Amino acid sequence: MHEMGIANSVLDAVRAEMSRYPGSYPCKVGIRIGEMAAIDQDALRFCFEAMILETDMASLELAIEFCPRRHHCLECENEFVVHDYDSSCPQCKSLATKCISGDELELAYVEVEEYAASTVGAKST
Ligand SMILES: [Zn+2]
């Protein structure tokens, strides 16, 4: 299952990132998925949640940013979102357009929080 491998690499990336923040834990991870990456977001979320269950990252939230397919027109410099696989420029009708985004599959950010210092019951007056 495609999405299982992706969820696994997201978690690996989070773990690698966390090695730079001792004493903190990841609370949210954001990833970017392009339209052309052909990933089932629901399946990915499901795999992700199944994988973090009963681990030290069980509270980690997954935020998916969906990136539509965008093209850049080489004739008039227009940038536009491609609908229905029609990649011609809506402004000048040129077919000379270049794909600039839409195949992303990348880690956007990891939000970390410090473990609460053990101050419970130790408040000094
Ligand atoms: Zn154009």
Boltz pocket constraint, residues with backbone or C-beta under 6 A from the ligand:
constraints:
  - pocket:
      binder: B
      contacts: [[A, 73], [A, 74], [A, 75], [A, 76], [A, 77], [A, 78], [A, 89], [A, 90], [A, 91], [A, 92], [A, 93], [A, 94]]
      max_distance: 6.0
